[in-house]
Amino acid sequence: MTAGPPLPERAAETSAEHPWPVRVLSLKISDYVEKMSALWVEGQVVQVNRRATTAYLVLRDPDVDMSLTASISVHAIAAMGTPLVEGARVVLQAKPVFWPKRGTLVLDARQIRPVGVGDLLARIEILKQRLAAEGLFDADRKRPLPFIPRCVGLVTGRESAAEKDVVENARRRWPSVRFAIREVAVQGAGAVTEVTSAVRELDANRDVDVIVIARGGGAAEELLPFSNETLLRAVSEAVTPVVSAIGHDVDTPLLDFVADWRASTPTDAGKRVVPDAAAERDLMDGLLSRSRGSVLRRIEQERHRVEAQRSRPVMADPAAFLLRHRELVSALRARAHERLSARLARESDQIGHLARQARALSPQSTLDRGYAVVQHRNGMVVRSRLDVDAAELLRVRVADGDFGVEAVGRSH
């Protein structure tokens, strides 16, 4: 039987014509993982299966939905000094192992140690400082809560007292309030993922005007999901205002700093997200009473002003007011007529004087006094005897007409 072409040595040398079989890829991965040294890894225990000498743990990343299986001796677990329970945060010293037949990566653990509450709180403090430096806690990014929300989104534990506190107190204040409730795990391995998903789902719902994240009190390690960076960033990116109602006054998870408003308890959150209908009704009644009083006072003021106007003499006898003005108008008309007549008389005298002057200076007046005007045939006035030729026919104009004459000779 003829042997086929040799398989590529490296992944970069494979092609569609020369691929690796699945077994080769698995062996290559196994060889690569085998070269890794032992390391320390941290996670949250979500499942423990104990056998005779070996225990199998499902170790989950608390921030994302990712997990690995680890095997460890029951004697190593006993050496922890504290019971290993589901939900505990631990660190393992383990060697990664890849099982080629199954195609899975597992951890062969040698040591296991619990992560103490002090260590977790120290990490939370470091995260708090980092997020504060980024501005996630700044007051100017806090969004105001709506006065009357159309719908309140509530993220809380399944059948929890926190849910009852929020809903009952809100409906006691505003009976018609609607809720979109998402019941999720609020502690343990899946808390961060479920709460984050619920927040994002409600934030995408345009009918939801405010989101409340509520949980009752508990130990510090039980409230750790509400100081998780993934959840905090999801809340900071939400468009909808978020209310943090975790635990009691003494409990301060980092969610309290990122949320737009912090409620001291779930009961306080129920009172904060909606107004008090009775108080608002009393306020409206007070405003209506004040408005009514203001209107009545204004009407009374205007009535007094009208009465004061009506009591004036001019309003008591309107004709007297008109009579006074009629007399004034008559006097003004008489004065105007007198002045106009005087002016017309003066101007008439002036016109007569000018007419007399015009008549005295006119040529006709000169003719009336016995003078005559002698003109050539062409109409030119004879101004000198030297202008007249012998036997020239001249025109003579006198006061009552004209006639022609003939020059008989020129006098020298």
C-alpha positions in Angstrom: 0.0 0.0 0.0 1.4 3.3 -1.1 2.1 5.8 1.7 0.5 9.3 1.4 2.4 12.6 1.4 4.0 13.5 4.7 1.9 15.7 7.0 2.9 19.3 7.6 5.1 19.8 10.6 3.7 23.2 11.6 0.2 24.7 11.6 1.3 27.5 9.2 2.2 24.8 6.6 -1.3 23.3 6.5 -3.6 23.9 3.6 -6.9 22.8 2.1 -4.9 20.1 0.1 -2.7 19.1 3.1 -4.7 19.5 6.3 -4.1 18.0 9.8 -6.3 15.2 11.0 -8.2 16.0 14.2 -5.9 13.5 16.1 -2.8 15.4 14.9 -4.2 18.7 16.1 -5.1 17.2 19.5 -1.7 15.8 19.9 -0.1 19.1 18.9 -2.2 21.0 21.5 -1.4 18.3 24.1 2.3 18.7 23.4 2.1 22.5 23.7 0.1 22.4 26.9 2.5 19.8 28.3 5.3 22.2 28.0 3.5 24.7 30.3 4.7 24.9 33.9 2.5 24.7 36.9 0.8 28.0 37.8 -1.5 29.6 40.3 -5.1 30.3 39.1 -8.0 32.0 40.9 -11.7 31.2 40.5 -15.0 30.5 42.1 -16.0 26.9 42.9 -19.4 26.3 41.4 -19.4 22.5 41.8 -17.6 19.9 43.9 -17.7 16.1 43.3 -15.8 14.1 45.8 -14.6 10.6 45.0 -12.6 8.2 47.2 -9.2 9.9 46.8 -9.8 12.6 44.2 -12.2 15.5 44.1 -13.3 17.2 40.9 -14.0 20.9 41.0 -15.7 23.2 38.4 -13.8 26.4 38.7 -15.5 29.5 37.2 -14.3 32.9 36.4 -16.4 35.3 38.5 -16.4 38.0 35.8 -17.3 36.0 32.6 -19.2 32.8 31.8 -16.1 30.6 31.5 -15.1 27.6 33.6 -12.6 24.8 33.8 -12.6 21.4 35.5 -9.8 20.7 38.1 -8.9 17.5 39.8 -7.2 17.5 43.2 -6.5 15.1 46.0 -9.0 15.1 48.8 -6.1 15.3 51.2 -5.1 18.7 49.7 -8.7 19.9 50.2 -8.6 18.7 53.8 -5.3 20.7 54.3 -7.1 23.9 53.5 -8.3 24.2 57.1 -11.7 25.5 56.1 -14.6 23.6 54.5 -14.7 23.9 50.7 -18.2 24.9 49.7 -19.8 25.9 46.4 -19.4 29.6 45.8 -16.1 29.9 47.6 -13.3 31.9 46.0 -10.0 29.8 45.9 -6.6 29.8 44.3 -5.1 26.6 42.9 -1.6 25.6 42.1 -2.2 23.4 39.0 -0.6 22.0 35.9 -2.8 22.5 32.7 -3.5 19.1 31.0 -5.1 18.6 27.6 -6.9 15.3 27.0 -6.6 14.6 23.2 -9.4 12.1 23.0 -11.9 14.4 24.5 -10.4 17.6 23.3 -10.8 19.3 26.7 -8.4 21.3 28.9 -8.4 20.4 32.6 -6.3 21.4 35.6 -4.3 18.9 37.6 -4.2 20.7 41.0 -1.6 20.2 43.7 -2.5 22.8 46.3 -5.7 24.8 47.1 -6.1 27.8 49.3 -9.2 29.9 50.2 -9.2 33.6 49.2 -9.8 35.4 52.5 -12.4 38.1 52.9 -9.6 40.5 53.7 -7.9 39.8 50.4 -11.2 40.3 48.6 -11.9 43.6 50.3 -8.4 44.8 49.5 -9.0 44.0 45.9 -12.3 45.8 46.0 -10.6 48.9 47.5 -8.0 48.9 44.6 -10.9 48.6 42.1 -12.7 51.4 43.8 -9.7 53.7 43.5 -9.3 52.8 39.8 -12.9 53.4 38.9 -13.0 56.6 40.8 -10.0 57.8 38.8 -11.8 57.0 35.6 -14.7 59.2 36.8 -17.4 56.5 37.2 -18.3 57.9 40.6 -18.5 61.5 39.5 -21.7 63.4 40.6 -22.0 65.1 37.2 -22.6 61.8 35.4 -25.5 60.9 37.8 -28.8 60.9 36.0 -32.0 62.2 37.7 -34.7 59.7 38.5 -38.0 60.2 36.6 -40.9 61.8 38.6 -43.5 59.3 37.6 -41.9 56.3 35.8 -44.0 54.5 33.2 -42.5 51.2 34.3 -39.9 50.3 37.0 -37.4 47.6 36.2 -36.5 45.4 39.2 -33.6 43.1 39.4 -33.7 41.0 42.5 -33.5 37.5 44.0 -36.0 34.8 43.3 -39.0 35.1 45.7 -36.9 37.4 47.9 -38.0 39.7 50.7 -36.2 42.5 48.8 -38.6 42.1 45.9 -41.6 42.3 48.2 -40.2 45.4 50.0 -39.7 47.3 46.8 -43.0 46.4 45.1 -45.3 46.8 48.2 -43.8 50.1 49.3 -43.9 51.5 45.8 -47.5 50.5 45.2 -48.5 51.8 48.7 -47.3 55.2 47.5 -48.3 55.0 43.9 -50.9 52.2 43.3 -50.8 52.3 39.5 -47.0 51.7 39.2 -46.0 48.9 36.8 -43.0 46.6 37.3 -40.8 44.6 35.0 -39.3 42.1 37.4 -36.2 40.0 36.6 -35.6 37.3 39.2 -31.9 36.3 39.2 -29.2 34.8 41.4 -28.0 37.6 43.7 -25.1 35.6 45.2 -22.9 32.7 44.2 -21.3 31.8 40.9 -23.9 33.0 38.5 -24.9 36.2 40.2 -22.7 38.6 38.2 -23.7 37.1 34.8 -27.4 37.0 35.6 -27.6 40.5 37.2 -25.6 42.0 34.4 -27.8 40.4 31.7 -31.0 41.5 33.5 -29.7 45.1 33.7 -28.8 45.2 30.0 -32.2 43.7 29.0 -34.2 46.2 31.0 -32.0 49.1 29.8 -32.9 48.1 26.2 -36.6 48.2 27.1 -37.8 51.7 26.2 -40.9 51.4 28.5 -38.6 51.0 31.6 -37.8 54.5 33.0 -35.7 53.4 36.0 -34.0 50.2 37.1 -33.7 49.0 40.7 -31.1 46.4 41.8 -32.3 45.1 45.1 -31.0 42.5 47.6 -31.2 42.1 51.3 -28.3 42.2 53.7 -25.7 39.5 54.0 -22.1 38.7 54.8 -19.4 40.7 52.9 -18.5 37.7 50.7 -22.2 37.3 49.7 -22.3 40.9 48.5 -19.1 40.6 46.4 -21.1 40.3 43.0 -22.2 43.9 43.5 -18.6 45.1 43.6 -17.7 43.2 40.4 -16.2 45.3 37.6 -18.2 43.7 34.8 -21.5 44.6 36.6 -20.3 48.0 37.5 -19.3 48.9 33.9 -22.7 47.6 32.6 -24.5 49.9 35.1 -22.3 52.9 34.2 -23.0 52.3 30.4 -26.8 52.0 31.0 -29.0 54.8 29.5 -31.7 54.2 32.1 -31.1 55.6 35.6 -30.2 52.9 38.1 -30.9 52.7 41.8 -28.7 50.5 44.1 -30.6 48.9 47.0 -28.2 46.4 48.3 -28.2 45.4 52.0 -28.5 48.0 54.7 -26.9 51.3 55.6 -23.7 49.7 56.7 -23.3 47.7 53.4 -21.5 49.7 50.8 -20.8 47.6 47.7 -19.2 49.6 44.8 -22.5 49.5 43.0 -23.7 52.2 45.4 -21.0 54.5 44.0 -21.7 53.8 40.3 -25.5 53.8 40.5 -27.4 57.1 39.9 -29.0 56.9 43.3 -28.3 54.8 46.4 -31.1 53.5 48.5 -30.3 52.6 52.1 -32.5 49.5 51.9 -34.9 47.9 49.3 -37.8 49.5 51.3 -36.1 52.9 50.8 -35.8 52.2 47.1 -39.6 51.4 46.8 -40.3 54.8 48.4 -37.8 56.7 46.2 -38.7 55.5 42.7 -42.3 56.8 42.8 -43.9 59.8 44.4 -46.3 59.6 47.3 -49.8 59.9 45.8 -51.3 61.2 49.1 -48.6 63.8 49.5 -48.9 64.9 45.9 -52.7 65.1 46.3 -52.2 67.2 49.5 -49.7 69.4 47.6 -52.2 69.9 44.8 -55.0 70.7 47.2 -52.7 73.3 48.9 -51.7 74.8 45.5 -55.3 75.0 44.4 -56.3 76.6 47.7 -53.5 79.2 47.4 -54.4 79.8 43.7 -58.0 80.3 44.7 -57.1 82.7 47.5 -54.8 84.6 45.1 -57.6 84.9 42.5 -60.2 86.0 45.1 -57.8 88.6 46.5 -57.1 89.9 43.0 -60.8 90.1 42.2 -61.4 92.0 45.5 -58.6 94.4 44.7 -59.9 95.1 41.2 -63.5 95.6 42.6 -62.2 98.2 45.0 -60.4 99.9 42.1 -63.6 99.9 40.1 -65.6 101.4 43.0 -62.9 104.0 43.5 -63.1 105.0 39.8 -66.9 105.0 39.9 -66.9 107.3 43.0 -64.9 110.0 41.2 -67.1 113.1 40.2 -66.5 112.6 36.5 -68.0 109.1 36.8 -70.9 110.4 39.0 -71.8 113.0 36.3 -70.1 112.2 33.0 -71.9 115.2 31.3 -70.1 117.6 33.6 -66.8 116.3 32.2 -68.0 116.8 28.6 -69.5 120.2 29.4 -66.1 121.5 30.7 -64.4 120.3 27.6 -67.2 121.6 25.3 -66.7 125.1 26.8 -63.0 124.8 26.3 -63.4 123.8 22.7 -65.9 126.7 22.1 -63.5 129.2 23.6 -60.7 127.9 21.4 -62.9 128.0 18.3 -63.8 131.7 19.1 -60.2 132.6 19.6 -59.2 130.9 16.4 -62.0 132.7 14.5 -61.1 136.1 15.9 -57.4 135.6 15.1 -58.2 134.3 11.6 -60.5 137.3 10.9 -57.9 139.8 12.1 -55.3 138.1 10.0 -57.5 138.2 6.9 -58.2 141.9 7.5 -54.5 142.7 7.7 -53.8 140.7 4.6 -56.6 142.4 2.7 -55.3 145.8 3.6 -51.9 144.7 2.4 -53.3 143.5 -0.9 -55.1 146.8 -1.5 -52.0 148.8 -0.7 -50.0 146.7 -3.2 -52.7 147.0 -5.8 -52.6 150.8 -5.5 -48.9 150.8 -5.9 -49.1 148.6 -8.9 -51.7 150.8 -10.5 -49.6 153.9 -9.8 -46.5 152.4 -11.5 -48.3 150.8 -14.4 -48.0 152.3 -18.1 -51.8 152.7 -18.2 -51.6 155.2 -15.3 -49.0 157.1 -17.2 -51.2 157.2 -20.3 -54.2 158.4 -18.1 -52.1 161.4 -17.1 -51.9 162.5 -20.8 -48.8 160.8 -22.0 -48.6 158.8 -25.3 -46.4 156.0 -26.5 -45.1 156.2 -30.1 -44.1 152.9 -31.8 -42.7 152.0 -35.2 -44.6 149.6 -37.3 -42.6 146.7 -36.0 -43.7 147.6 -32.5 -40.4 149.1 -31.3 -40.9 152.2 -29.1 -39.6 155.5 -30.6 -37.1 156.7 -28.1 -35.4 159.5 -30.2 -36.5 161.7 -33.0 -33.5 160.5 -34.9 -35.1 157.1 -35.1 -38.0 158.4 -37.2 -37.8 158.7 -41.0 -39.7 161.2 -43.1 -43.1 160.0 -44.1 -42.8 157.0 -41.8 -46.1 155.7 -40.5 -46.1 155.6 -36.7 -48.5 154.2 -34.1 -49.4 156.4 -31.2 -51.0 154.7 -28.1 -53.0 157.0 -25.7 -55.1 156.3 -22.6 -58.2 155.2 -24.5 -56.7 153.5 -27.6 -54.2 154.1 -30.4 -54.1 155.7 -33.9 -51.6 156.1 -36.7 -49.7 159.2 -37.7 -47.3 160.1 -40.5 -44.0 161.8 -39.8 -43.8 165.0 -41.9 -40.2 165.7 -41.5 -37.3 165.4 -39.2 -36.4 168.2 -37.0 -32.7 169.0 -36.7 
